[in-house]
Structure formats: structure tokens, C-alpha cells
């Protein structure tokens, strides 16, 4: 008999894969009432399932981007350059399974996977969502010469929140992160 011992990291990696599979299932079979909204962000927002895909290029190394997103002191500086500039300091664990809170506690969650300078996967939520509702935010960091292409895939959030969240990623993450890094 073969026995497998799962670590917490294994559990969260498999949970992430399950969430991605469920997202694919929803995308493949659609849902009633979904359709185009006619907004400028239509290329980023799936209308058959709630998901966001964004790609941003930063003129710095993957290491710099990874550290800015996973180091509490650095991310607090990023936050200070966003519209939420006077938020309480971020708290970010450096371990898979560890918790994070940012933007004055408005965004909270847990790291599902941390692969230094390559990938961050988070169980991510806005505190105003119903209790227990978490989405999956996956940040892939791809080397592109001396630059870094950050690829965000955000899935599993409450229906109707896509446009607000897509704008929030741009205003509260990418624009201030660019200012911080350059």
C-alpha cells in the first residue's frame, strides 16, 4: 500500500489547482446571465466566469517585484503611493500558509504558494465580502530581458465585482508599484 504524506504547501498547491479547475468548469459551461458589458475593460474580464487577467511590465528584475509584493515594509511604501495612501502598515508573512493584510486591513488572506522571484498564489479577499469567501490571486513573474512581466490571474471572487477589482488592481497595485520601483 502506498501512503502519501501531504505538507501544508502540498495542500494549498492542490487547493489552488482545484480552484483553477473549477474556474475552467464554470468557463467551459458558462452561467446564466453573463454577457458583455461594453466597458473598456472587456478584454480583461471574463463574462462567462468571474476572472481577471492582467499583464504589466516593470523595468526591474523579478527579484525586485517579488520583494515589493511580499515584504511588508516595501509593500507599505507601495500603498503610500496609492489612493489608499494613509492606510495602516501592511503585514505580510514570508511563508506559504502565512497570512497577509494590506491597505489598512481592507485586503486579507493567506499565501497558498510562494516561489521566490517566480510566483505568488494567494487566497485573497476583501473584508466586506461575505464571511468565508476567498478568491485566488496568482502573480507570475516572467523575465523579459532586463524587465519583468507580471501576469495576474484573479479568479473566484463574488459575481459582479470584476470591473471594480480590475480597476483596483491598476490603481492600487500596478500604478503605485511602478512609481515605487522606478
N, CA, C and O of each residue as an XYZ file, in Angstrom:
728
protein
N       0.844     -1.188      0.000
C       0.000      0.000      0.000
C       0.884      1.244      0.000
O       1.832      1.343      0.778
N       0.570      2.168     -0.861
C       1.350      3.395     -0.960
C       0.664      4.460     -0.119
O      -0.543      4.674     -0.233
N       1.432      5.115      0.713
C       0.895      6.154      1.589
C       1.539      7.477      1.213
O       2.745      7.546      0.976
N       0.735      8.519      1.160
C       1.264      9.841      0.871
C       1.093     10.737      2.081
O       0.041     10.732      2.719
N       2.110     11.495      2.395
C       2.035     12.476      3.460
C       2.005     13.846      2.790
O       2.903     14.191      2.023
N       0.980     14.610      3.083
C       0.840     15.923      2.468
C       1.321     16.998      3.429
O       0.942     17.017      4.600
N       2.147     17.877      2.931
C       2.537     19.039      3.714
C       1.484     20.122      3.516
O       0.634     20.014      2.632
N       1.538     21.137      4.320
C       0.607     22.254      4.168
C       0.776     22.879      2.788
O      -0.210     23.277      2.167
N       2.015     22.972      2.298
C       2.258     23.535      0.972
C       1.583     22.669     -0.101
O       0.944     23.189     -1.015
N       1.735     21.331      0.022
C       1.080     20.428     -0.930
C      -0.426     20.656     -0.936
O      -1.059     20.710     -1.990
N      -0.986     20.791      0.268
C      -2.428     21.002      0.370
C      -2.858     22.259     -0.372
O      -3.823     22.240     -1.134
N      -2.130     23.357     -0.142
C      -2.518     24.616     -0.763
C      -2.271     24.612     -2.273
O      -3.032     25.220     -3.025
N      -1.214     23.931     -2.720
C      -0.973     23.829     -4.155
C      -2.122     23.058     -4.805
O      -2.617     23.452     -5.860
N      -2.539     21.971     -4.181
C      -3.649     21.181     -4.734
C      -4.963     21.941     -4.647
O      -5.808     21.823     -5.534
N      -5.143     22.725     -3.581
C      -6.332     23.568     -3.465
C      -6.373     24.589     -4.589
O      -7.428     24.838     -5.172
N      -5.222     25.179     -4.892
C      -5.139     26.143     -5.985
C      -5.490     25.483     -7.317
O      -6.214     26.059     -8.128
N      -4.979     24.280     -7.537
C      -5.279     23.560     -8.781
C      -6.772     23.241     -8.864
O      -7.366     23.321     -9.939
N      -7.371     22.883     -7.742
C      -8.800     22.609     -7.719
C      -9.591     23.867     -8.056
O     -10.545     23.818     -8.833
N      -9.190     24.995     -7.468
C      -9.889     26.255     -7.748
C      -9.763     26.613     -9.229
O     -10.728     27.070     -9.841
N      -8.587     26.407     -9.799
C      -8.403     26.692    -11.230
C      -9.276     25.770    -12.066
O      -9.866     26.201    -13.056
N      -9.361     24.505    -11.674
C     -10.206     23.553    -12.388
C     -11.666     23.930    -12.316
O     -12.387     23.816    -13.307
N     -12.109     24.377    -11.157
C     -13.498     24.811    -11.025
C     -13.769     26.040    -11.871
O     -14.841     26.177    -12.460
N     -12.783     26.938    -11.930
C     -12.925     28.120    -12.772
C     -13.052     27.718    -14.233
O     -13.861     28.283    -14.969
N     -12.240     26.725    -14.660
C     -12.330     26.238    -16.031
C     -13.706     25.642    -16.292
O     -14.300     25.872    -17.345
N     -14.209     24.875    -15.328
C     -15.524     24.247    -15.482
C     -16.595     25.321    -15.685
O     -17.438     25.213    -16.576
N     -16.548     26.364    -14.838
C     -17.516     27.458    -14.979
C     -17.357     28.138    -16.334
O     -18.346     28.476    -16.985
N     -16.099     28.338    -16.758
C     -15.843     28.997    -18.031
C     -16.331     28.149    -19.203
O     -16.918     28.666    -20.153
N     -16.083     26.841    -19.125
C     -16.444     25.956    -20.228
C     -17.950     25.809    -20.385
O     -18.450     25.692    -21.504
N     -18.679     25.814    -19.265
C     -20.110     25.568    -19.331
C     -20.940     26.823    -19.123
O     -22.166     26.791    -19.227
N     -20.258     27.945    -18.824
C     -20.945     29.236    -18.725
C     -21.890     29.311    -17.545
O     -22.048     28.361    -16.780
N     -22.515     30.473    -17.422
C     -23.506     30.677    -16.381
C     -24.567     31.605    -16.916
O     -24.303     32.452    -17.769
N     -25.752     31.439    -16.414
C     -26.871     32.249    -16.894
C     -26.624     33.723    -16.591
O     -26.086     34.074    -15.541
N     -27.019     34.560    -17.510
C     -26.973     36.000    -17.284
C     -25.638     36.644    -17.577
O     -25.513     37.858    -17.422
N     -24.642     35.897    -17.992
C     -23.375     36.548    -18.278
C     -23.372     37.045    -19.712
O     -23.999     36.457    -20.593
N     -22.667     38.121    -19.923
C     -22.587     38.694    -21.264
C     -21.768     39.947    -21.233
O     -21.429     40.427    -20.152
N     -21.439     40.493    -22.365
C     -20.579     41.679    -22.412
C     -21.263     42.897    -21.805
O     -22.475     43.080    -21.917
N     -20.458     43.708    -21.170
C     -20.967     44.925    -20.555
C     -20.683     46.146    -21.401
O     -21.267     47.206    -21.175
N     -19.793     46.016    -22.375
C     -19.469     47.148    -23.244
C     -18.464     48.103    -22.636
O     -18.244     49.181    -23.188
N     -17.835     47.743    -21.501
C     -16.885     48.652    -20.877
C     -15.515     48.515    -21.515
O     -15.259     47.562    -22.251
N     -14.636     49.464    -21.236
C     -13.292     49.472    -21.806
C     -12.467     48.298    -21.309
O     -11.524     47.890    -21.987
N     -12.788     47.743    -20.151
C     -12.015     46.649    -19.586
C     -12.448     45.282    -20.067
O     -12.049     44.280    -19.473
N     -13.254     45.195    -21.126
C     -13.785     43.914    -21.574
C     -12.709     42.889    -21.911
O     -12.950     41.695    -21.733
N     -11.530     43.295    -22.390
C     -10.507     42.325    -22.737
C      -9.939     41.658    -21.495
O      -9.354     40.580    -21.603
N     -10.085     42.247    -20.339
C      -9.501     41.721    -19.115
C     -10.487     40.905    -18.298
O     -10.067     40.170    -17.404
N     -11.749     41.002    -18.561
C     -12.763     40.399    -17.713
C     -13.513     39.326    -18.478
O     -14.064     39.576    -19.550
N     -13.527     38.129    -17.913
C     -14.310     37.042    -18.493
C     -15.770     37.286    -18.171
O     -16.107     37.684    -17.056
N     -16.637     37.051    -19.141
C     -18.062     37.238    -18.883
C     -18.792     35.906    -18.750
O     -20.010     35.880    -18.572
N     -18.055     34.804    -18.835
C     -18.659     33.504    -18.588
C     -18.291     33.000    -17.204
O     -18.915     32.061    -16.708
N     -17.311     33.591    -16.580
C     -16.919     33.282    -15.212
C     -16.247     34.533    -14.668
O     -15.676     35.313    -15.431
N     -16.310     34.727    -13.378
C     -15.688     35.888    -12.779
C     -14.182     35.667    -12.690
O     -13.708     34.919    -11.834
N     -13.443     36.312    -13.567
C     -11.989     36.228    -13.538
C     -11.386     37.472    -14.176
O     -12.015     38.143    -14.994
N     -10.152     37.759    -13.782
C      -9.418     38.908    -14.310
C      -8.047     38.411    -14.743
O      -7.405     37.641    -14.028
N      -7.605     38.848    -15.900
C      -6.258     38.558    -16.386
C      -5.635     39.902    -16.763
O      -6.157     40.615    -17.620
N      -4.523     40.241    -16.124
C      -3.813     41.475    -16.446
C      -2.329     41.168    -16.570
O      -1.800     40.314    -15.859
N      -1.662     41.871    -17.478
C      -0.217     41.753    -17.643
C       0.391     43.139    -17.599
O      -0.075     44.061    -18.269
N       1.451     43.274    -16.792
C       2.107     44.558    -16.597
C       3.614     44.324    -16.671
O       4.115     43.343    -16.123
N       4.337     45.215    -17.343
C       5.790     45.096    -17.442
C       6.422     46.184    -16.571
O       6.067     47.360    -16.652
N       7.375     45.750    -15.732
C       8.119     46.673    -14.879
C       9.587     46.650    -15.302
O      10.126     45.580    -15.584
N      10.240     47.813    -15.352
C      11.626     47.891    -15.833
C      12.660     47.521    -14.773
O      13.688     48.186    -14.639
N      12.380     46.454    -14.022
C      13.281     45.986    -12.963
C      13.295     44.462    -12.959
O      12.543     43.826    -13.697
N      14.149     43.883    -12.131
C      14.283     42.431    -12.050
C      13.064     41.789    -11.366
O      12.305     42.452    -10.660
N      12.905     40.487    -11.599
C      11.835     39.731    -10.940
C      12.003     39.790     -9.429
O      11.017     39.861     -8.695
N      13.237     39.762     -8.963
C      13.507     39.804     -7.531
C      12.943     41.083     -6.901
O      12.319     41.038     -5.841
N      13.166     42.213     -7.560
C      12.657     43.491     -7.028
C      11.132     43.495     -6.948
O      10.564     43.964     -5.961
N      10.465     42.975     -7.985
C       8.998     42.939     -7.998
C       8.499     41.992     -6.909
O       7.591     42.333     -6.151
N       9.094     40.806     -6.834
C       8.692     39.815     -5.828
C       8.825     40.389     -4.419
O       7.907     40.273     -3.606
N       9.963     41.005     -4.137
C      10.196     41.575     -2.805
C       9.207     42.688     -2.489
O       8.724     42.779     -1.361
N       8.901     43.528     -3.457
C       7.952     44.623     -3.222
C       6.559     44.092     -2.887
O       5.810     44.723     -2.142
N       6.218     42.931     -3.441
C       4.895     42.349     -3.182
C       4.844     41.488     -1.925
O       3.763     41.249     -1.387
N       5.997     41.018     -1.450
C       5.988     40.087     -0.318
C       6.662     40.617      0.946
O       6.621     39.953      1.982
N       7.268     41.772      0.886
C       7.907     42.361      2.062
C       6.990     43.458      2.613
O       6.653     44.403      1.901
N       6.597     43.333      3.858
C       5.622     44.254      4.454
C       6.078     45.713      4.400
O       5.281     46.593      4.074
N       7.330     45.978      4.710
C       7.812     47.364      4.699
C       7.760     47.948      3.291
O       7.324     49.083      3.096
N       8.209     47.161      2.309
C       8.183     47.655      0.938
C       6.750     47.837      0.444
O       6.436     48.844     -0.191
N       5.876     46.866      0.734
C       4.510     46.995      0.245
C       3.783     48.159      0.928
O       2.907     48.772      0.317
N       4.123     48.470      2.164
C       3.553     49.641      2.831
C       3.946     50.911      2.084
O       3.140     51.834      1.964
N       5.187     50.965      1.579
C       5.627     52.118      0.776
C       4.858     52.178     -0.541
O       4.493     53.261     -0.999
N       4.609     51.011     -1.153
C       3.795     50.967     -2.372
C       2.403     51.520     -2.075
O       1.880     52.339     -2.832
N       1.807     51.071     -0.976
C       0.469     51.528     -0.577
C       0.431     53.040     -0.397
O      -0.565     53.685     -0.727
N       1.523     53.607      0.130
C       1.551     55.060      0.364
C       1.513     55.849     -0.939
O       1.236     57.048     -0.924
N       1.788     55.195     -2.066
C       1.738     55.844     -3.375
C       0.410     55.603     -4.084
O       0.215     56.041     -5.218
N      -0.500     54.906     -3.412
C      -1.812     54.584     -3.984
C      -2.867     55.539     -3.444
O      -2.572     56.343     -2.559
N      -4.093     55.467     -3.959
C      -5.166     56.297     -3.414
C      -5.461     56.014     -1.935
O      -6.117     56.816     -1.269
N      -4.977     54.873     -1.419
C      -5.189     54.500     -0.017
C      -3.966     54.901      0.802
O      -3.602     54.204      1.750
N      -3.338     56.004      0.452
C      -2.019     56.388      0.933
C      -1.828     56.413      2.444
O      -0.696     56.248      2.898
N      -2.864     56.608      3.242
C      -2.675     56.720      4.695
C      -3.135     55.469      5.435
O      -3.513     55.540      6.604
N      -3.103     54.339      4.763
C      -3.520     53.078      5.371
C      -2.508     52.614      6.405
O      -1.335     52.983      6.354
N      -2.975     51.802      7.342
C      -2.082     51.191      8.326
C      -1.056     50.324      7.592
O      -1.312     49.866      6.478
N       0.103     50.101      8.216
C       1.141     49.297      7.561
C       0.654     47.888      7.198
O      -0.167     47.293      7.895
N       1.188     47.383      6.090
C       0.888     46.017      5.657
C       1.571     45.033      6.602
O       2.608     45.334      7.192
N       0.971     43.857      6.732
C       1.580     42.746      7.459
C       1.585     41.575      6.486
O       0.530     41.142      6.021
N       2.784     41.058      6.177
C       2.904     40.014      5.165
C       3.864     38.938      5.660
O       5.030     39.220      5.937
N       3.377     37.715      5.770
C       4.207     36.578      6.148
C       5.128     36.226      4.982
O       4.808     36.489      3.823
N       6.264     35.631      5.302
C       7.210     35.207      4.262
C       7.097     33.709      3.975
O       7.941     33.158      3.269
N       6.069     33.037      4.511
C       5.944     31.597      4.365
C       4.640     31.214      3.688
O       3.618     31.875      3.872
N       4.679     30.134      2.896
C       3.444     29.576      2.339
C       2.574     29.142      3.513
O       3.055     28.520      4.460
N       1.305     29.471      3.442
C       0.386     29.205      4.547
C       0.261     30.378      5.499
O      -0.667     30.426      6.307
N       1.194     31.333      5.411
C       1.173     32.506      6.278
C       0.154     33.524      5.808
O      -0.271     33.506      4.652
N      -0.235     34.409      6.707
C      -1.275     35.389      6.406
C      -0.682     36.714      5.942
O       0.496     37.004      6.153
N      -1.542     37.508      5.302
C      -1.178     38.873      4.935
C      -2.400     39.758      5.132
O      -3.541     39.299      5.065
N      -2.139     41.019      5.371
C      -3.176     42.036      5.429
C      -2.574     43.323      4.874
O      -1.446     43.679      5.215
N      -3.315     44.013      4.029
C      -2.798     45.243      3.438
C      -3.932     46.240      3.211
O      -5.110     45.918      3.365
N      -3.548     47.439      2.846
C      -4.493     48.539      2.636
C      -5.342     48.758      3.889
O      -6.567     48.855      3.825
N      -4.650     48.832      5.030
C      -5.331     49.109      6.289
C      -6.265     47.992      6.728
O      -7.241     48.243      7.435
N      -5.977     46.761      6.317
C      -6.812     45.626      6.688
C      -7.989     45.401      5.764
O      -8.815     44.524      6.014
N      -8.076     46.182      4.698
C      -9.195     46.027      3.751
C      -9.021     44.765      2.894
O     -10.010     44.153      2.490
N      -7.772     44.374      2.615
C      -7.467     43.157      1.867
C      -6.729     42.222      2.819
O      -5.747     42.612      3.450
N      -7.214     40.980      2.917
C      -6.600     39.995      3.803
C      -6.543     38.649      3.090
O      -7.233     38.429      2.094
N      -5.716     37.759      3.613
C      -5.672     36.428      3.041
C      -4.521     35.617      3.554
O      -3.941     35.892      4.605
N      -4.204     34.592      2.766
C      -3.169     33.641      3.128
C      -2.396     33.260      1.867
O      -2.973     33.104      0.790
N      -1.090     33.115      2.020
C      -0.265     32.671      0.895
C      -0.506     31.179      0.673
O      -0.311     30.370      1.580
N      -0.923     30.830     -0.518
C      -1.092     29.435     -0.887
C       0.243     28.871     -1.363
O       0.613     27.748     -1.020
N       0.959     29.666     -2.157
C       2.250     29.235     -2.683
C       3.147     30.453     -2.854
O       2.709     31.503     -3.324
N       4.401     30.296     -2.466
C       5.419     31.322     -2.673
C       6.642     30.655     -3.309
O       7.307     29.832     -2.681
N       6.923     31.013     -4.537
C       8.125     30.546     -5.222
C       8.943     31.808     -5.488
O       8.635     32.563     -6.410
N       9.990     32.042     -4.680
C      10.720     33.301     -4.772
C      11.087     33.691     -6.211
O      11.644     32.906     -6.978
N      10.747     34.928     -6.528
C      11.063     35.571     -7.806
C      10.342     34.954     -9.000
O      10.637     35.308    -10.141
N       9.399     34.037     -8.761
C       8.673     33.400     -9.856
C       7.153     33.482     -9.719
O       6.461     33.838    -10.673
N       6.630     33.149     -8.526
C       5.176     33.022     -8.405
C       4.714     33.276     -6.974
O       5.369     32.899     -6.003
N       3.556     33.932     -6.885
C       2.860     34.136     -5.622
C       1.412     33.729     -5.883
O       0.787     34.220     -6.822
N       0.882     32.836     -5.057
C      -0.519     32.461     -5.157
C      -1.138     32.731     -3.790
O      -0.634     32.270     -2.767
N      -2.229     33.480     -3.785
C      -2.863     33.873     -2.528
C      -4.344     33.540     -2.510
O      -5.039     33.680     -3.517
N      -4.818     33.098     -1.356
C      -6.247     33.079     -1.067
C      -6.509     34.510     -0.596
O      -6.012     34.908      0.457
N      -7.267     35.275     -1.346
C      -7.323     36.748     -1.257
C      -8.768     37.185     -1.097
O      -9.653     36.674     -1.784
N      -9.015     38.130     -0.190
C     -10.387     38.601     -0.036
C     -10.443     40.053      0.421
O      -9.516     40.578      1.037
N     -11.555     40.668      0.097
C     -11.890     41.994      0.613
C     -12.729     41.737      1.864
O     -13.635     40.903      1.840
N     -12.438     42.442      2.951
C     -13.107     42.135      4.221
C     -14.616     42.378      4.200
O     -15.329     41.883      5.073
N     -15.110     43.129      3.220
C     -16.552     43.370      3.151
C     -17.312     42.237      2.454
O     -18.543     42.244      2.435
N     -16.589     41.261      1.879
C     -17.258     40.120      1.268
C     -17.878     39.267      2.364
O     -17.507     39.387      3.531
N     -18.814     38.412      1.995
C     -19.429     37.508      2.963
C     -18.343     36.694      3.668
O     -17.333     36.345      3.055
N     -18.545     36.391      4.948
C     -17.546     35.597      5.681
C     -17.227     34.290      4.956
O     -18.114     33.615      4.433
N     -15.943     33.955      4.939
C     -15.500     32.707      4.329
C     -15.320     32.741      2.826
O     -14.898     31.742      2.244
N     -15.628     33.864      2.169
C     -15.487     33.957      0.715
C     -14.074     34.447      0.390
O     -13.683     35.559      0.748
N     -13.320     33.584     -0.298
C     -11.962     33.901     -0.720
C     -11.841     33.672     -2.219
O     -12.468     32.768     -2.771
N     -11.040     34.488     -2.863
C     -10.712     34.300     -4.272
C      -9.268     33.819     -4.341
O      -8.583     33.741     -3.321
N      -8.811     33.497     -5.546
C      -7.415     33.113     -5.752
C      -6.758     34.171     -6.640
O      -7.214     34.432     -7.753
N      -5.680     34.777     -6.132
C      -4.883     35.743     -6.902
C      -3.526     35.094     -7.166
O      -2.805     34.735     -6.236
N      -3.194     34.953     -8.440
C      -1.929     34.320     -8.839
C      -1.092     35.343     -9.600
O      -1.528     35.898    -10.609
N       0.114     35.582     -9.100
C       1.062     36.500     -9.716
C       2.201     35.664    -10.296
O       2.917     35.001     -9.547
N       2.377     35.685    -11.600
C       3.506     35.016    -12.250
C       4.502     36.094    -12.660
O       4.114     37.112    -13.233
N       5.770     35.880    -12.375
C       6.818     36.837    -12.728
C       7.701     36.216    -13.799
O       8.378     35.219    -13.551
N       7.692     36.806    -14.988
C       8.449     36.286    -16.134
C       9.557     37.265    -16.502
O       9.316     38.457    -16.696
N      10.771     36.740    -16.595
C      11.900     37.560    -17.016
C      11.735     37.907    -18.488
O      11.417     37.055    -19.317
N      11.957     39.168    -18.787
C      11.830     39.672    -20.156
C      12.995     40.618    -20.384
O      12.841     41.836    -20.306
N      14.165     40.050    -20.668
C      15.379     40.863    -20.761
C      15.717     41.410    -19.390
O      15.847     40.654    -18.427
N      15.861     42.736    -19.299
C      16.138     43.356    -18.004
C      14.848     43.777    -17.299
O      14.890     44.422    -16.251
N      13.711     43.412    -17.873
C      12.413     43.769    -17.310
C      11.705     42.535    -16.764
O      12.164     41.405    -16.932
N      10.577     42.782    -16.107
C       9.756     41.697    -15.569
C       8.327     41.873    -16.042
O       7.736     42.942    -15.886
N       7.774     40.811    -16.623
C       6.354     40.787    -16.980
C       5.630     40.111    -15.828
O       5.864     38.939    -15.535
N       4.750     40.862    -15.179
C       3.914     40.316    -14.118
C       2.573     39.932    -14.739
O       1.922     40.758    -15.379
N       2.168     38.695    -14.553
C       0.903     38.208    -15.081
C       0.007     37.888    -13.894
O       0.316     37.006    -13.092
N      -1.094     38.600    -13.788
C      -2.071     38.373    -12.715
C      -3.259     37.611    -13.276
O      -3.823     37.985    -14.304
N      -3.628     36.548    -12.596
C      -4.890     35.864    -12.843
C      -5.624     35.820    -11.522
O      -5.161     35.211    -10.558
N      -6.774     36.469    -11.487
C      -7.577     36.570    -10.264
C      -8.920     35.913    -10.547
O      -9.654     36.357    -11.430
N      -9.246     34.861     -9.808
C     -10.466     34.091    -10.049
C     -11.219     33.842     -8.754
O     -10.668     33.958     -7.659
N     -12.498     33.496     -8.907
C     -13.282     33.027     -7.779
C     -13.863     34.097     -6.874
O     -14.302     33.784     -5.767
N     -13.878     35.325     -7.300
C     -14.434     36.388     -6.457
C     -15.940     36.488     -6.704
O     -16.443     35.942     -7.685
N     -16.664     37.184     -5.815
C     -18.117     37.275     -5.957
C     -18.539     37.883     -7.297
O     -17.923     38.832     -7.782
N     -19.569     37.335     -7.869
C     -20.128     37.799     -9.141
C     -20.463     39.291     -9.033
O     -20.993     39.759     -8.025
N     -20.136     40.018    -10.103
C     -20.428     41.441    -10.158
C     -19.294     42.331     -9.664
O     -19.410     43.555     -9.723
N     -18.215     41.754     -9.183
C     -17.100     42.539     -8.634
C     -15.932     42.713     -9.612
O     -14.966     43.404     -9.289
N     -16.001     42.104    -10.791
C     -14.860     42.066    -11.713
C     -14.364     43.456    -12.112
O     -13.171     43.737    -11.999
N     -15.243     44.312    -12.569
C     -14.790     45.623    -13.049
C     -14.165     46.445    -11.927
O     -13.135     47.089    -12.121
N     -14.788     46.420    -10.764
C     -14.253     47.154     -9.613
C     -12.864     46.624     -9.237
O     -11.940     47.401     -8.998
N     -12.727     45.294     -9.186
C     -11.441     44.698     -8.836
C     -10.382     44.961     -9.903
O      -9.234     45.256     -9.570
N     -10.753     44.858    -11.183
C      -9.796     45.122    -12.270
C      -9.252     46.541    -12.164
O      -8.048     46.754    -12.306
N     -10.117     47.501    -11.918
C      -9.674     48.886    -11.732
C      -8.802     49.007    -10.476
O      -7.804     49.727    -10.474
N      -9.185     48.303     -9.419
C      -8.423     48.342     -8.168
C      -7.009     47.804     -8.325
O      -6.069     48.359     -7.758
N      -6.850     46.723     -9.093
C      -5.504     46.202     -9.335
C      -4.646     47.273     -9.998
O      -3.488     47.461     -9.626
N      -5.209     47.971    -10.973
C      -4.440     49.004    -11.680
C      -4.107     50.176    -10.755
O      -2.948     50.581    -10.663
N      -5.106     50.718    -10.075
C      -4.914     51.919     -9.264
C      -4.156     51.670     -7.973
O      -3.373     52.519     -7.545
N      -4.372     50.523     -7.346
C      -3.806     50.281     -6.021
C      -2.576     49.381     -6.016
O      -1.838     49.348     -5.031
N      -2.350     48.661     -7.093
C      -1.173     47.793     -7.169
C      -0.200     48.259     -8.257
O       0.919     48.665     -7.947
N      -0.618     48.203     -9.535
C       0.331     48.390    -10.631
C       0.871     49.819    -10.722
O       2.083     50.005    -10.830
N      -0.003     50.835    -10.680
C       0.487     52.213    -10.801
C       1.403     52.600     -9.638
O       2.484     53.134     -9.884
N       1.014     52.349     -8.370
C       1.941     52.689     -7.282
C       3.189     51.804     -7.257
O       4.261     52.269     -6.868
N       3.067     50.536     -7.666
C       4.232     49.658     -7.717
C       5.242     50.184     -8.736
O       6.447     50.157     -8.485
N       4.758     50.659     -9.877
C       5.641     51.241    -10.897
C       6.357     52.472    -10.318
O       7.564     52.630    -10.503
N       5.623     53.333     -9.628
C       6.238     54.525     -9.025
C       7.300     54.121     -7.994
O       8.369     54.727     -7.921
N       6.996     53.108     -7.215
C       7.934     52.657     -6.167
C       9.200     52.047     -6.769
O      10.299     52.285     -6.268
N       9.056     51.276     -7.821
C      10.190     50.537     -8.380
C      11.122     51.373     -9.250
O      12.294     51.030     -9.404
N      10.613     52.473     -9.824
C      11.472     53.280    -10.716
C      11.862     54.592    -10.108
O      12.577     55.374    -10.735
